[in-house]
Amino acid sequence: MCLSHHQKGFTLVELLVVCGIFSAVVVVIAGIFVSLIQIQRDIILTKKALREINYALEFMSRALRTAKKELDKTEPCIPYGYNYYQASNDQIKFINRNENNECQEFYLQNGQIKFKRPDKPALSLTSPTVKISQLTFFLQGQSQDDNRQPLVTIVLAAEIGNKKLHFQTSVSQRDLDRKY
């Protein structure tokens, strides 16, 4: 049997080229896979933050809708004749008629939205993983003198990772505001 010099097979150079191309394809696919995992983590984190912010805004809206005018001159929660009271832009006090006329308060503290009731510790409406960088309440019609229906506009900014999210909602008092 005579062996020919033209046997079929791969040369070392051909094998090295194929291995290089295969390695480059694997590195690109692995990079895409890692990027997709990071994107998925960011989406999950953003969805969690949106759920928390949605909960906080809905909780505040429901409570602020049921605010009633302060008509008690002996132990006022807020100034007499007012529906809402602000000591600062990131804090609001009101009387919740659905909660036994309880004096309640929402405010921003250490990047979290807090809810305060009398004789109870403050409750956090958002977790520390969602940093609230702005919580501002804009009031219209909160006193008896302006003849306007009470309206609270809530402006909120949150930081999740390197993203900033901005939200705004307006809540009007459920009861018609009348002169007392």
C-alpha positions as CSV (number, residue, x, y, z in Angstrom):
1,M,0.0,0.0,0.0
2,C,1.3,3.3,-1.0
3,L,0.4,6.4,1.0
4,S,-0.1,9.6,-1.0
5,H,1.1,12.9,0.1
6,H,-2.3,14.4,-0.5
7,Q,-4.2,12.8,2.4
8,K,-7.4,14.5,3.5
9,G,-7.2,16.3,6.9
10,F,-6.6,19.6,8.6
11,T,-3.4,21.5,8.9
12,L,-2.3,23.0,12.2
13,V,-2.9,26.5,10.8
14,E,-6.5,25.6,9.7
15,L,-7.2,24.2,13.2
16,L,-5.9,27.4,14.9
17,V,-8.0,29.6,12.6
18,V,-11.2,27.6,13.3
19,C,-10.4,27.6,17.1
20,G,-9.9,31.4,17.0
21,I,-13.2,32.0,15.2
22,F,-15.0,29.6,17.5
23,S,-13.6,31.3,20.6
24,A,-14.5,34.8,19.3
25,V,-18.1,33.6,18.6
26,V,-18.3,32.1,22.1
27,V,-17.0,35.3,23.7
28,V,-19.5,37.5,21.8
29,I,-22.4,35.2,22.8
30,A,-21.3,35.1,26.4
31,G,-21.1,38.9,26.5
32,I,-24.6,39.2,25.1
33,F,-25.8,36.7,27.6
34,V,-24.2,38.6,30.5
35,S,-25.7,41.9,29.2
36,L,-29.2,40.3,29.0
37,I,-28.9,39.1,32.6
38,Q,-27.9,42.6,33.7
39,I,-30.8,44.2,31.8
40,Q,-33.2,41.7,33.3
41,R,-31.9,42.6,36.8
42,D,-32.4,46.3,36.1
43,I,-36.0,45.6,34.8
44,I,-36.9,43.5,37.9
45,L,-35.5,46.3,40.2
46,T,-37.4,49.0,38.3
47,K,-40.6,47.0,38.4
48,K,-40.2,46.5,42.2
49,A,-39.6,50.2,42.6
50,L,-42.7,51.1,40.5
51,R,-44.8,48.7,42.6
52,E,-43.7,50.4,45.8
53,I,-44.2,54.0,44.4
54,N,-47.6,53.0,43.0
55,Y,-48.6,51.6,46.4
56,A,-47.4,54.8,48.2
57,L,-49.1,57.1,45.8
58,E,-52.4,55.1,45.9
59,F,-52.2,54.9,49.8
60,M,-51.7,58.7,50.1
61,S,-54.4,59.5,47.5
62,R,-57.0,57.4,49.2
63,A,-56.2,59.0,52.6
64,L,-56.1,62.6,51.2
65,R,-59.4,62.2,49.4
66,T,-61.1,61.6,52.7
67,A,-59.7,64.7,54.5
68,K,-62.1,66.9,56.3
69,K,-62.1,70.4,57.5
70,E,-60.7,71.1,61.0
71,L,-63.6,72.6,63.0
72,D,-62.3,71.8,66.5
73,K,-61.1,75.0,68.2
74,T,-60.1,73.3,71.4
75,E,-57.5,70.7,70.2
76,P,-56.8,71.4,66.6
77,C,-54.8,68.9,64.5
78,I,-54.4,71.6,61.8
79,P,-55.4,75.3,61.8
80,Y,-59.1,75.9,62.3
81,G,-61.0,76.0,59.0
82,Y,-58.3,74.2,57.0
83,N,-58.5,70.9,55.1
84,Y,-54.8,70.3,54.8
85,Y,-51.8,71.8,56.5
86,Q,-48.1,72.0,55.5
87,A,-45.3,72.8,57.8
88,S,-42.9,72.2,54.8
89,N,-43.2,71.3,51.2
90,D,-42.4,67.6,51.8
91,Q,-45.0,67.2,54.7
92,I,-48.8,67.3,54.8
93,K,-51.2,66.9,57.8
94,F,-54.9,66.3,57.6
95,I,-57.9,64.8,59.4
96,N,-59.0,61.5,57.9
97,R,-62.8,61.1,58.4
98,N,-62.7,57.4,57.4
99,E,-60.3,56.7,60.3
100,N,-62.3,58.1,63.2
101,N,-61.3,61.6,62.4
102,E,-57.7,60.8,63.1
103,C,-55.0,63.4,62.6
104,Q,-52.6,61.9,60.0
105,E,-49.4,63.0,58.3
106,F,-47.3,62.1,55.3
107,Y,-43.7,63.2,55.0
108,L,-40.3,62.5,53.6
109,Q,-37.5,61.3,55.9
110,N,-34.2,59.7,55.0
111,G,-35.3,58.9,51.4
112,Q,-38.5,57.2,52.5
113,I,-42.1,58.2,52.5
114,K,-43.5,58.0,56.1
115,F,-47.0,57.8,57.3
116,K,-47.7,59.0,60.9
117,R,-50.8,58.5,63.1
118,P,-51.2,59.7,66.6
119,D,-49.7,57.6,69.4
120,K,-48.2,55.1,66.9
121,P,-44.7,54.9,65.4
122,A,-44.3,56.2,61.8
123,L,-44.8,53.6,59.1
124,S,-42.6,53.6,56.0
125,L,-44.5,53.4,52.8
126,T,-41.4,52.7,50.7
127,S,-38.4,50.5,51.4
128,P,-34.7,51.7,51.7
129,T,-33.9,50.1,48.3
130,V,-36.0,52.8,46.6
131,K,-34.5,56.3,47.4
132,I,-37.2,59.0,47.3
133,S,-35.2,62.2,46.4
134,Q,-38.2,64.5,46.3
135,L,-41.7,64.5,47.8
136,T,-43.6,67.8,47.3
137,F,-47.2,68.6,48.1
138,F,-48.8,71.6,46.3
139,L,-52.1,72.7,47.9
140,Q,-55.0,74.6,46.5
141,G,-58.2,75.4,48.3
142,Q,-57.0,74.2,51.6
143,S,-58.4,77.1,53.6
144,Q,-62.0,78.4,54.0
145,D,-61.0,81.8,52.6
146,D,-60.2,80.9,49.0
147,N,-63.6,79.5,47.9
148,R,-61.9,76.6,45.9
149,Q,-62.4,72.9,46.2
150,P,-59.4,71.4,48.1
151,L,-56.8,69.8,45.7
152,V,-53.4,68.3,46.5
153,T,-50.8,67.7,43.8
154,I,-48.1,65.2,44.8
155,V,-44.8,65.4,43.0
156,L,-42.4,62.5,43.6
157,A,-38.9,61.7,42.3
158,A,-37.2,58.4,43.0
159,E,-33.7,57.0,42.3
160,I,-33.3,53.4,41.5
161,G,-29.7,52.5,40.7
162,N,-28.6,55.1,38.2
163,K,-32.2,55.9,37.0
164,K,-34.4,58.8,38.1
165,L,-38.1,58.4,37.9
166,H,-40.6,61.3,38.2
167,F,-44.3,61.0,39.2
168,Q,-47.1,63.4,39.6
169,T,-50.7,63.0,40.7
170,S,-53.5,65.2,41.8
171,V,-56.1,64.4,44.5
172,S,-59.2,66.3,45.2
173,Q,-61.2,66.0,48.4
174,R,-64.2,63.7,48.1
175,D,-66.6,66.0,49.9
176,L,-67.7,69.2,48.5
177,D,-66.0,72.1,50.4
178,R,-68.7,74.4,51.9
179,K,-68.6,77.4,54.1
180,Y,-69.1,76.4,57.7
